[in-house]
């Protein structure tokens, strides 16, 4: 097995760590800002084909960009 990089996972500890709590909160905040940029409404989608999924993504993107343009005037 080949190891690439130097990052190591933090060990599981018996007591809570403030630094790890802060890192988790930062990660959560970063993830929460991703959804508005994709313009895809939250939910579970099932598509029969990749083309249908791509069409849905493109439609959501077009509607989102149009809403941004209208909002910015």
PyMOL Python script that loads the backbone (N, CA, C, O; Angstrom):
from pymol import cmd

cmd.read_pdbstr("""\
ATOM      1  N   UNK A   1       0.847  -1.163   0.000  1.00  0.00           N
ATOM      2  CA  UNK A   1       0.000   0.000   0.000  1.00  0.00           C
ATOM      3  C   UNK A   1       0.899   1.235   0.000  1.00  0.00           C
ATOM      4  O   UNK A   1       1.891   1.295   0.726  1.00  0.00           O
ATOM      5  N   UNK A   2       0.539   2.207  -0.818  1.00  0.00           N
ATOM      6  CA  UNK A   2       1.319   3.430  -0.934  1.00  0.00           C
ATOM      7  C   UNK A   2       0.602   4.550  -0.191  1.00  0.00           C
ATOM      8  O   UNK A   2      -0.584   4.790  -0.419  1.00  0.00           O
ATOM      9  N   UNK A   3       1.318   5.236   0.697  1.00  0.00           N
ATOM     10  CA  UNK A   3       0.758   6.358   1.443  1.00  0.00           C
ATOM     11  C   UNK A   3       1.133   7.650   0.738  1.00  0.00           C
ATOM     12  O   UNK A   3       2.301   7.902   0.440  1.00  0.00           O
ATOM     13  N   UNK A   4       0.104   8.472   0.474  1.00  0.00           N
ATOM     14  CA  UNK A   4       0.325   9.750  -0.194  1.00  0.00           C
ATOM     15  C   UNK A   4      -0.106  10.854   0.761  1.00  0.00           C
ATOM     16  O   UNK A   4      -1.228  10.831   1.269  1.00  0.00           O
ATOM     17  N   UNK A   5       0.759  11.804   1.007  1.00  0.00           N
ATOM     18  CA  UNK A   5       0.447  12.915   1.898  1.00  0.00           C
ATOM     19  C   UNK A   5       0.864  12.639   3.332  1.00  0.00           C
ATOM     20  O   UNK A   5       1.403  11.579   3.648  1.00  0.00           O
ATOM     21  N   UNK A   6       0.601  13.618   4.195  1.00  0.00           N
ATOM     22  CA  UNK A   6       1.037  13.508   5.592  1.00  0.00           C
ATOM     23  C   UNK A   6      -0.106  13.646   6.584  1.00  0.00           C
ATOM     24  O   UNK A   6       0.124  13.615   7.793  1.00  0.00           O
ATOM     25  N   UNK A   7      -1.324  13.795   6.102  1.00  0.00           N
ATOM     26  CA  UNK A   7      -2.450  14.022   6.993  1.00  0.00           C
ATOM     27  C   UNK A   7      -2.778  12.754   7.777  1.00  0.00           C
ATOM     28  O   UNK A   7      -2.853  11.659   7.220  1.00  0.00           O
ATOM     29  N   UNK A   8      -2.971  12.930   9.076  1.00  0.00           N
ATOM     30  CA  UNK A   8      -3.368  11.803   9.910  1.00  0.00           C
ATOM     31  C   UNK A   8      -4.708  12.129  10.553  1.00  0.00           C
ATOM     32  O   UNK A   8      -5.000  13.287  10.851  1.00  0.00           O
ATOM     33  N   UNK A   9      -5.501  11.122  10.759  1.00  0.00           N
ATOM     34  CA  UNK A   9      -6.799  11.303  11.398  1.00  0.00           C
ATOM     35  C   UNK A   9      -6.588  11.527  12.893  1.00  0.00           C
ATOM     36  O   UNK A   9      -5.735  10.885  13.504  1.00  0.00           O
ATOM     37  N   UNK A  10      -7.367  12.441  13.483  1.00  0.00           N
ATOM     38  CA  UNK A  10      -7.232  12.642  14.925  1.00  0.00           C
ATOM     39  C   UNK A  10      -7.730  11.411  15.677  1.00  0.00           C
ATOM     40  O   UNK A  10      -8.691  10.772  15.250  1.00  0.00           O
ATOM     41  N   UNK A  11      -7.093  11.081  16.777  1.00  0.00           N
ATOM     42  CA  UNK A  11      -7.515   9.889  17.518  1.00  0.00           C
ATOM     43  C   UNK A  11      -8.864  10.117  18.198  1.00  0.00           C
ATOM     44  O   UNK A  11      -9.240  11.251  18.496  1.00  0.00           O
ATOM     45  N   UNK A  12      -9.579   9.031  18.436  1.00  0.00           N
ATOM     46  CA  UNK A  12     -10.828   9.088  19.181  1.00  0.00           C
ATOM     47  C   UNK A  12     -10.480   9.219  20.654  1.00  0.00           C
ATOM     48  O   UNK A  12      -9.742   8.404  21.206  1.00  0.00           O
ATOM     49  N   UNK A  13     -11.024  10.261  21.285  1.00  0.00           N
ATOM     50  CA  UNK A  13     -10.668  10.523  22.671  1.00  0.00           C
ATOM     51  C   UNK A  13     -11.858  10.275  23.585  1.00  0.00           C
ATOM     52  O   UNK A  13     -13.007  10.230  23.146  1.00  0.00           O
ATOM     53  N   UNK A  14     -11.556  10.116  24.850  1.00  0.00           N
ATOM     54  CA  UNK A  14     -12.591   9.879  25.850  1.00  0.00           C
ATOM     55  C   UNK A  14     -13.292  11.182  26.221  1.00  0.00           C
ATOM     56  O   UNK A  14     -14.479  11.174  26.546  1.00  0.00           O
ATOM     57  N   UNK A  15     -12.571  12.296  26.177  1.00  0.00           N
ATOM     58  CA  UNK A  15     -13.132  13.586  26.568  1.00  0.00           C
ATOM     59  C   UNK A  15     -13.230  14.507  25.359  1.00  0.00           C
ATOM     60  O   UNK A  15     -12.416  14.424  24.439  1.00  0.00           O
ATOM     61  N   UNK A  16     -14.221  15.380  25.366  1.00  0.00           N
ATOM     62  CA  UNK A  16     -14.434  16.301  24.254  1.00  0.00           C
ATOM     63  C   UNK A  16     -13.295  17.310  24.166  1.00  0.00           C
ATOM     64  O   UNK A  16     -12.656  17.645  25.163  1.00  0.00           O
ATOM     65  N   UNK A  17     -13.058  17.785  22.944  1.00  0.00           N
ATOM     66  CA  UNK A  17     -12.009  18.765  22.703  1.00  0.00           C
ATOM     67  C   UNK A  17     -12.639  20.015  22.094  1.00  0.00           C
ATOM     68  O   UNK A  17     -13.409  19.919  21.138  1.00  0.00           O
ATOM     69  N   UNK A  18     -12.320  21.169  22.633  1.00  0.00           N
ATOM     70  CA  UNK A  18     -12.839  22.417  22.096  1.00  0.00           C
ATOM     71  C   UNK A  18     -12.338  22.691  20.692  1.00  0.00           C
ATOM     72  O   UNK A  18     -13.067  23.239  19.865  1.00  0.00           O
ATOM     73  N   UNK A  19     -11.110  22.315  20.421  1.00  0.00           N
ATOM     74  CA  UNK A  19     -10.541  22.534  19.088  1.00  0.00           C
ATOM     75  C   UNK A  19     -11.274  21.699  18.046  1.00  0.00           C
ATOM     76  O   UNK A  19     -11.554  22.175  16.945  1.00  0.00           O
ATOM     77  N   UNK A  20     -11.587  20.445  18.396  1.00  0.00           N
ATOM     78  CA  UNK A  20     -12.306  19.591  17.460  1.00  0.00           C
ATOM     79  C   UNK A  20     -13.751  20.067  17.279  1.00  0.00           C
ATOM     80  O   UNK A  20     -14.304  19.962  16.184  1.00  0.00           O
ATOM     81  N   UNK A  21     -14.355  20.582  18.333  1.00  0.00           N
ATOM     82  CA  UNK A  21     -15.702  21.133  18.227  1.00  0.00           C
ATOM     83  C   UNK A  21     -15.706  22.341  17.292  1.00  0.00           C
ATOM     84  O   UNK A  21     -16.612  22.485  16.471  1.00  0.00           O
ATOM     85  N   UNK A  22     -14.707  23.203  17.410  1.00  0.00           N
ATOM     86  CA  UNK A  22     -14.598  24.373  16.534  1.00  0.00           C
ATOM     87  C   UNK A  22     -14.377  23.945  15.085  1.00  0.00           C
ATOM     88  O   UNK A  22     -14.951  24.536  14.170  1.00  0.00           O
ATOM     89  N   UNK A  23     -13.555  22.929  14.872  1.00  0.00           N
ATOM     90  CA  UNK A  23     -13.305  22.436  13.517  1.00  0.00           C
ATOM     91  C   UNK A  23     -14.580  21.853  12.915  1.00  0.00           C
ATOM     92  O   UNK A  23     -14.855  22.054  11.733  1.00  0.00           O
ATOM     93  N   UNK A  24     -15.356  21.133  13.720  1.00  0.00           N
ATOM     94  CA  UNK A  24     -16.625  20.579  13.252  1.00  0.00           C
ATOM     95  C   UNK A  24     -17.628  21.666  12.916  1.00  0.00           C
ATOM     96  O   UNK A  24     -18.352  21.556  11.927  1.00  0.00           O
ATOM     97  N   UNK A  25     -17.679  22.712  13.725  1.00  0.00           N
ATOM     98  CA  UNK A  25     -18.591  23.823  13.462  1.00  0.00           C
ATOM     99  C   UNK A  25     -18.199  24.550  12.180  1.00  0.00           C
ATOM    100  O   UNK A  25     -19.070  24.946  11.405  1.00  0.00           O
ATOM    101  N   UNK A  26     -16.909  24.730  11.948  1.00  0.00           N
ATOM    102  CA  UNK A  26     -16.431  25.375  10.727  1.00  0.00           C
ATOM    103  C   UNK A  26     -16.785  24.539   9.503  1.00  0.00           C
ATOM    104  O   UNK A  26     -17.209  25.076   8.480  1.00  0.00           O
ATOM    105  N   UNK A  27     -16.611  23.221   9.610  1.00  0.00           N
ATOM    106  CA  UNK A  27     -16.963  22.318   8.510  1.00  0.00           C
ATOM    107  C   UNK A  27     -18.461  22.404   8.224  1.00  0.00           C
ATOM    108  O   UNK A  27     -18.861  22.488   7.063  1.00  0.00           O
ATOM    109  N   UNK A  28     -19.288  22.385   9.263  1.00  0.00           N
ATOM    110  CA  UNK A  28     -20.730  22.454   9.099  1.00  0.00           C
ATOM    111  C   UNK A  28     -21.142  23.760   8.429  1.00  0.00           C
ATOM    112  O   UNK A  28     -22.010  23.762   7.556  1.00  0.00           O
ATOM    113  N   UNK A  29     -20.526  24.868   8.829  1.00  0.00           N
ATOM    114  CA  UNK A  29     -20.848  26.159   8.233  1.00  0.00           C
ATOM    115  C   UNK A  29     -20.448  26.195   6.758  1.00  0.00           C
ATOM    116  O   UNK A  29     -21.179  26.736   5.929  1.00  0.00           O
ATOM    117  N   UNK A  30     -19.310  25.632   6.437  1.00  0.00           N
ATOM    118  CA  UNK A  30     -18.849  25.595   5.057  1.00  0.00           C
ATOM    119  C   UNK A  30     -19.788  24.766   4.190  1.00  0.00           C
ATOM    120  O   UNK A  30     -20.134  25.178   3.082  1.00  0.00           O
ATOM    121  N   UNK A  31     -20.200  23.610   4.681  1.00  0.00           N
ATOM    122  CA  UNK A  31     -21.102  22.732   3.933  1.00  0.00           C
ATOM    123  C   UNK A  31     -22.458  23.401   3.737  1.00  0.00           C
ATOM    124  O   UNK A  31     -23.073  23.240   2.683  1.00  0.00           O
ATOM    125  N   UNK A  32     -22.934  24.146   4.731  1.00  0.00           N
ATOM    126  CA  UNK A  32     -24.253  24.768   4.615  1.00  0.00           C
ATOM    127  C   UNK A  32     -24.293  25.836   3.537  1.00  0.00           C
ATOM    128  O   UNK A  32     -25.367  26.151   3.026  1.00  0.00           O
ATOM    129  N   UNK A  33     -23.143  26.400   3.179  1.00  0.00           N
ATOM    130  CA  UNK A  33     -23.105  27.425   2.137  1.00  0.00           C
ATOM    131  C   UNK A  33     -23.015  26.826   0.736  1.00  0.00           C
ATOM    132  O   UNK A  33     -23.105  27.567  -0.243  1.00  0.00           O
ATOM    133  N   UNK A  34     -22.843  25.529   0.608  1.00  0.00           N
ATOM    134  CA  UNK A  34     -22.724  24.920  -0.713  1.00  0.00           C
ATOM    135  C   UNK A  34     -24.068  24.819  -1.426  1.00  0.00           C
ATOM    136  O   UNK A  34     -24.127  25.032  -2.637  1.00  0.00           O
ATOM    137  N   UNK A  35     -25.144  24.504  -0.718  1.00  0.00           N
ATOM    138  CA  UNK A  35     -26.433  24.263  -1.346  1.00  0.00           C
ATOM    139  C   UNK A  35     -26.946  25.446  -2.153  1.00  0.00           C
ATOM    140  O   UNK A  35     -27.379  25.232  -3.285  1.00  0.00           O
ATOM    141  N   UNK A  36     -26.928  26.685  -1.649  1.00  0.00           N
ATOM    142  CA  UNK A  36     -27.458  27.781  -2.451  1.00  0.00           C
ATOM    143  C   UNK A  36     -26.710  27.989  -3.768  1.00  0.00           C
ATOM    144  O   UNK A  36     -27.292  28.499  -4.725  1.00  0.00           O
ATOM    145  N   UNK A  37     -25.463  27.614  -3.835  1.00  0.00           N
ATOM    146  CA  UNK A  37     -24.703  27.842  -5.056  1.00  0.00           C
ATOM    147  C   UNK A  37     -25.053  26.861  -6.160  1.00  0.00           C
ATOM    148  O   UNK A  37     -24.743  27.118  -7.323  1.00  0.00           O
ATOM    149  N   UNK A  38     -25.692  25.738  -5.830  1.00  0.00           N
ATOM    150  CA  UNK A  38     -26.029  24.758  -6.856  1.00  0.00           C
ATOM    151  C   UNK A  38     -27.420  24.968  -7.424  1.00  0.00           C
ATOM    152  O   UNK A  38     -27.728  24.462  -8.504  1.00  0.00           O
ATOM    153  N   UNK A  39     -28.273  25.712  -6.711  1.00  0.00           N
ATOM    154  CA  UNK A  39     -29.633  26.022  -7.132  1.00  0.00           C
ATOM    155  C   UNK A  39     -30.546  24.794  -7.196  1.00  0.00           C
ATOM    156  O   UNK A  39     -31.653  24.884  -7.727  1.00  0.00           O
ATOM    157  N   UNK A  40     -30.111  23.667  -6.675  1.00  0.00           N
ATOM    158  CA  UNK A  40     -30.945  22.469  -6.692  1.00  0.00           C
ATOM    159  C   UNK A  40     -31.693  22.397  -5.367  1.00  0.00           C
ATOM    160  O   UNK A  40     -31.067  22.358  -4.307  1.00  0.00           O
ATOM    161  N   UNK A  41     -33.035  22.379  -5.412  1.00  0.00           N
ATOM    162  CA  UNK A  41     -33.796  22.308  -4.171  1.00  0.00           C
ATOM    163  C   UNK A  41     -33.477  21.032  -3.388  1.00  0.00           C
ATOM    164  O   UNK A  41     -33.188  19.981  -3.961  1.00  0.00           O
ATOM    165  N   UNK A  42     -33.538  21.157  -2.083  1.00  0.00           N
ATOM    166  CA  UNK A  42     -33.239  20.034  -1.215  1.00  0.00           C
ATOM    167  C   UNK A  42     -34.278  18.939  -1.410  1.00  0.00           C
ATOM    168  O   UNK A  42     -35.468  19.228  -1.543  1.00  0.00           O
ATOM    169  N   UNK A  43     -33.850  17.721  -1.426  1.00  0.00           N
ATOM    170  CA  UNK A  43     -34.770  16.599  -1.577  1.00  0.00           C
ATOM    171  C   UNK A  43     -34.066  15.384  -2.141  1.00  0.00           C
ATOM    172  O   UNK A  43     -32.860  15.392  -2.386  1.00  0.00           O
ATOM    173  N   UNK A  44     -34.841  14.353  -2.338  1.00  0.00           N
ATOM    174  CA  UNK A  44     -34.319  13.106  -2.901  1.00  0.00           C
ATOM    175  C   UNK A  44     -34.875  12.975  -4.307  1.00  0.00           C
ATOM    176  O   UNK A  44     -36.087  13.055  -4.508  1.00  0.00           O
ATOM    177  N   UNK A  45     -34.009  12.776  -5.268  1.00  0.00           N
ATOM    178  CA  UNK A  45     -34.416  12.659  -6.660  1.00  0.00           C
ATOM    179  C   UNK A  45     -33.991  11.299  -7.188  1.00  0.00           C
ATOM    180  O   UNK A  45     -32.896  10.817  -6.898  1.00  0.00           O
ATOM    181  N   UNK A  46     -34.877  10.687  -7.970  1.00  0.00           N
ATOM    182  CA  UNK A  46     -34.552   9.424  -8.629  1.00  0.00           C
ATOM    183  C   UNK A  46     -34.812   9.602 -10.116  1.00  0.00           C
ATOM    184  O   UNK A  46     -35.898  10.017 -10.522  1.00  0.00           O
ATOM    185  N   UNK A  47     -33.820   9.290 -10.912  1.00  0.00           N
ATOM    186  CA  UNK A  47     -33.928   9.465 -12.352  1.00  0.00           C
ATOM    187  C   UNK A  47     -33.716   8.121 -13.037  1.00  0.00           C
ATOM    188  O   UNK A  47     -32.947   7.281 -12.570  1.00  0.00           O
ATOM    189  N   UNK A  48     -34.410   7.937 -14.148  1.00  0.00           N
ATOM    190  CA  UNK A  48     -34.282   6.681 -14.897  1.00  0.00           C
ATOM    191  C   UNK A  48     -33.012   6.657 -15.738  1.00  0.00           C
ATOM    192  O   UNK A  48     -32.447   5.595 -16.000  1.00  0.00           O
ATOM    193  N   UNK A  49     -32.575   7.830 -16.155  1.00  0.00           N
ATOM    194  CA  UNK A  49     -31.380   7.894 -17.002  1.00  0.00           C
ATOM    195  C   UNK A  49     -30.480   9.036 -16.541  1.00  0.00           C
ATOM    196  O   UNK A  49     -30.909   9.926 -15.807  1.00  0.00           O
ATOM    197  N   UNK A  50     -29.237   8.992 -16.979  1.00  0.00           N
ATOM    198  CA  UNK A  50     -28.305  10.076 -16.705  1.00  0.00           C
ATOM    199  C   UNK A  50     -28.743  11.354 -17.426  1.00  0.00           C
ATOM    200  O   UNK A  50     -28.543  12.463 -16.932  1.00  0.00           O
ATOM    201  N   UNK A  51     -29.339  11.172 -18.597  1.00  0.00           N
ATOM    202  CA  UNK A  51     -29.808  12.337 -19.350  1.00  0.00           C
ATOM    203  C   UNK A  51     -30.885  13.082 -18.577  1.00  0.00           C
ATOM    204  O   UNK A  51     -30.897  14.313 -18.567  1.00  0.00           O
ATOM    205  N   UNK A  52     -31.787  12.357 -17.933  1.00  0.00           N
ATOM    206  CA  UNK A  52     -32.840  12.995 -17.138  1.00  0.00           C
ATOM    207  C   UNK A  52     -32.241  13.739 -15.949  1.00  0.00           C
ATOM    208  O   UNK A  52     -32.686  14.838 -15.617  1.00  0.00           O
ATOM    209  N   UNK A  53     -31.249  13.155 -15.316  1.00  0.00           N
ATOM    210  CA  UNK A  53     -30.583  13.820 -14.189  1.00  0.00           C
ATOM    211  C   UNK A  53     -29.862  15.077 -14.663  1.00  0.00           C
ATOM    212  O   UNK A  53     -29.928  16.114 -14.004  1.00  0.00           O
ATOM    213  N   UNK A  54     -29.178  14.993 -15.794  1.00  0.00           N
ATOM    214  CA  UNK A  54     -28.481  16.157 -16.337  1.00  0.00           C
ATOM    215  C   UNK A  54     -29.467  17.255 -16.728  1.00  0.00           C
ATOM    216  O   UNK A  54     -29.203  18.438 -16.510  1.00  0.00           O
ATOM    217  N   UNK A  55     -30.607  16.861 -17.307  1.00  0.00           N
ATOM    218  CA  UNK A  55     -31.615  17.843 -17.697  1.00  0.00           C
ATOM    219  C   UNK A  55     -32.173  18.561 -16.462  1.00  0.00           C
ATOM    220  O   UNK A  55     -32.376  19.775 -16.483  1.00  0.00           O
ATOM    221  N   UNK A  56     -32.418  17.800 -15.383  1.00  0.00           N
ATOM    222  CA  UNK A  56     -32.902  18.393 -14.133  1.00  0.00           C
ATOM    223  C   UNK A  56     -31.876  19.375 -13.575  1.00  0.00           C
ATOM    224  O   UNK A  56     -32.234  20.471 -13.144  1.00  0.00           O
ATOM    225  N   UNK A  57     -30.612  18.987 -13.581  1.00  0.00           N
ATOM    226  CA  UNK A  57     -29.557  19.859 -13.090  1.00  0.00           C
ATOM    227  C   UNK A  57     -29.481  21.140 -13.915  1.00  0.00           C
ATOM    228  O   UNK A  57     -29.358  22.231 -13.357  1.00  0.00           O
ATOM    229  N   UNK A  58     -29.554  21.015 -15.235  1.00  0.00           N
ATOM    230  CA  UNK A  58     -29.481  22.186 -16.103  1.00  0.00           C
ATOM    231  C   UNK A  58     -30.689  23.102 -15.909  1.00  0.00           C
ATOM    232  O   UNK A  58     -30.544  24.324 -15.910  1.00  0.00           O
ATOM    233  N   UNK A  59     -31.875  22.522 -15.743  1.00  0.00           N
ATOM    234  CA  UNK A  59     -33.074  23.334 -15.506  1.00  0.00           C
ATOM    235  C   UNK A  59     -32.966  24.102 -14.193  1.00  0.00           C
ATOM    236  O   UNK A  59     -33.297  25.287 -14.135  1.00  0.00           O
ATOM    237  N   UNK A  60     -32.504  23.429 -13.135  1.00  0.00           N
ATOM    238  CA  UNK A  60     -32.338  24.095 -11.838  1.00  0.00           C
ATOM    239  C   UNK A  60     -31.296  25.199 -11.933  1.00  0.00           C
ATOM    240  O   UNK A  60     -31.480  26.276 -11.367  1.00  0.00           O
ATOM    241  N   UNK A  61     -30.217  24.942 -12.637  1.00  0.00           N
ATOM    242  CA  UNK A  61     -29.175  25.940 -12.798  1.00  0.00           C
ATOM    243  C   UNK A  61     -29.698  27.154 -13.567  1.00  0.00           C
ATOM    244  O   UNK A  61     -29.432  28.293 -13.181  1.00  0.00           O
ATOM    245  N   UNK A  62     -30.435  26.921 -14.646  1.00  0.00           N
ATOM    246  CA  UNK A  62     -30.978  28.025 -15.444  1.00  0.00           C
ATOM    247  C   UNK A  62     -31.965  28.857 -14.629  1.00  0.00           C
ATOM    248  O   UNK A  62     -31.923  30.086 -14.679  1.00  0.00           O
ATOM    249  N   UNK A  63     -32.863  28.192 -13.871  1.00  0.00           N
ATOM    250  CA  UNK A  63     -33.816  28.928 -13.040  1.00  0.00           C
ATOM    251  C   UNK A  63     -33.101  29.727 -11.961  1.00  0.00           C
ATOM    252  O   UNK A  63     -33.474  30.866 -11.680  1.00  0.00           O
ATOM    253  N   UNK A  64     -32.078  29.140 -11.358  1.00  0.00           N
ATOM    254  CA  UNK A  64     -31.321  29.825 -10.313  1.00  0.00           C
ATOM    255  C   UNK A  64     -30.572  31.035 -10.836  1.00  0.00           C
ATOM    256  O   UNK A  64     -30.561  32.088 -10.199  1.00  0.00           O
ATOM    257  N   UNK A  65     -29.943  30.887 -12.000  1.00  0.00           N
ATOM    258  CA  UNK A  65     -29.221  32.007 -12.592  1.00  0.00           C
ATOM    259  C   UNK A  65     -30.189  33.115 -12.994  1.00  0.00           C
ATOM    260  O   UNK A  65     -29.873  34.295 -12.844  1.00  0.00           O
ATOM    261  N   UNK A  66     -31.375  32.746 -13.506  1.00  0.00           N
ATOM    262  CA  UNK A  66     -32.379  33.751 -13.867  1.00  0.00           C
ATOM    263  C   UNK A  66     -32.860  34.491 -12.621  1.00  0.00           C
ATOM    264  O   UNK A  66     -33.046  35.707 -12.656  1.00  0.00           O
ATOM    265  N   UNK A  67     -33.060  33.768 -11.528  1.00  0.00           N
ATOM    266  CA  UNK A  67     -33.498  34.402 -10.278  1.00  0.00           C
ATOM    267  C   UNK A  67     -32.425  35.353  -9.756  1.00  0.00           C
ATOM    268  O   UNK A  67     -32.744  36.433  -9.259  1.00  0.00           O
ATOM    269  N   UNK A  68     -31.151  34.959  -9.865  1.00  0.00           N
ATOM    270  CA  UNK A  68     -30.063  35.848  -9.443  1.00  0.00           C
ATOM    271  C   UNK A  68     -30.013  37.109 -10.298  1.00  0.00           C
ATOM    272  O   UNK A  68     -29.839  38.213  -9.783  1.00  0.00           O
ATOM    273  N   UNK A  69     -30.167  36.935 -11.610  1.00  0.00           N
ATOM    274  CA  UNK A  69     -30.125  38.088 -12.508  1.00  0.00           C
ATOM    275  C   UNK A  69     -31.280  39.038 -12.221  1.00  0.00           C
ATOM    276  O   UNK A  69     -31.099  40.256 -12.237  1.00  0.00           O
ATOM    277  N   UNK A  70     -32.469  38.491 -11.957  1.00  0.00           N
ATOM    278  CA  UNK A  70     -33.635  39.335 -11.650  1.00  0.00           C
ATOM    279  C   UNK A  70     -33.442  40.047 -10.311  1.00  0.00           C
ATOM    280  O   UNK A  70     -33.827  41.207 -10.160  1.00  0.00           O
ATOM    281  N   UNK A  71     -32.851  39.358  -9.349  1.00  0.00           N
ATOM    282  CA  UNK A  71     -32.627  39.933  -8.031  1.00  0.00           C
ATOM    283  C   UNK A  71     -31.595  41.071  -8.085  1.00  0.00           C
ATOM    284  O   UNK A  71     -31.729  42.076  -7.388  1.00  0.00           O
ATOM    285  N   UNK A  72     -30.585  40.897  -8.906  1.00  0.00           N
ATOM    286  CA  UNK A  72     -29.525  41.907  -9.014  1.00  0.00           C
ATOM    287  C   UNK A  72     -29.943  43.075  -9.912  1.00  0.00           C
ATOM    288  O   UNK A  72     -29.294  44.121  -9.931  1.00  0.00           O
ATOM    289  N   UNK A  73     -31.019  42.883 -10.643  1.00  0.00           N
ATOM    290  CA  UNK A  73     -31.595  43.962 -11.440  1.00  0.00           C
ATOM    291  C   UNK A  73     -30.900  44.146 -12.726  1.00  0.00           C
ATOM    292  O   UNK A  73     -31.272  45.021 -13.509  1.00  0.00           O
TER     293      UNK A  73
END
""", "prot")
cmd.dss("prot")
cmd.show_as("cartoon", "prot")
cmd.util.cbc("prot")
cmd.orient("prot")
